[in-house]
Amino acid sequence: MLPSGRRRGLAFLVPDDWTPEQALAVFELLDDLLAVITDAYGDQLTDILRKRRSQEQTATPANYDDPP
């Protein structure tokens, strides 16, 4: 499962023959993309993620027989 929770979709395969420099270039690209998106939508994303996590916790039934 991907960090997003998705189980289907695009297969993210990293070729076995990438050099460390190629892997670093992709990593830096994704890191820059994350920074740009966070700058533009950071507060809104935080709110959405907070609501989503709250809904997940509410949807998970508590088992009161198990100690905390």
C-alpha positions in Angstrom: 0.0 0.0 0.0 1.2 3.5 -0.8 1.5 6.2 1.9 -1.7 7.7 0.5 -3.6 4.5 1.3 -4.2 3.8 -2.3 -4.0 0.1 -3.3 -4.4 0.6 -7.0 -3.3 3.0 -9.7 -0.1 3.8 -11.3 2.7 1.4 -10.6 5.7 3.4 -9.3 8.6 1.3 -10.3 12.2 2.5 -9.9 14.4 0.9 -12.6 17.1 -1.3 -11.3 19.7 0.3 -13.5 19.4 3.9 -12.1 22.5 5.4 -10.9 22.6 7.1 -7.5 22.8 10.4 -9.3 19.6 9.7 -11.2 17.8 8.6 -8.0 19.0 11.8 -6.4 17.7 13.9 -9.3 14.2 12.4 -9.0 14.3 12.8 -5.2 15.3 16.5 -5.5 12.5 17.0 -8.1 9.9 15.5 -5.8 11.3 17.5 -2.8 11.0 20.7 -4.8 7.5 19.8 -5.9 6.5 19.2 -2.3 7.9 22.6 -1.3 6.0 24.4 -4.0 2.7 22.6 -3.2 3.2 23.2 0.5 3.9 26.9 0.0 0.7 27.3 -2.1 -1.7 25.0 -0.2 0.0 24.1 3.1 -2.8 25.4 5.4 -5.6 23.9 3.3 -3.8 20.5 3.0 -3.3 20.5 6.8 -7.0 21.1 7.3 -8.0 18.3 4.8 -5.5 15.8 6.4 -6.7 16.7 9.9 -10.4 16.1 8.9 -9.5 12.9 7.1 -7.6 11.5 10.1 -10.4 12.5 12.4 -12.9 10.7 10.3 -10.7 7.6 10.2 -10.5 7.6 14.0 -14.2 8.0 14.3 -14.9 5.2 11.8 -12.6 2.7 13.7 -14.8 1.0 16.3 -13.2 1.0 19.8 -12.6 -2.3 21.4 -13.3 -1.6 25.1 -12.1 -5.0 26.1 -8.5 -4.2 25.2 -6.5 -2.1 27.6 -5.1 1.2 26.3 
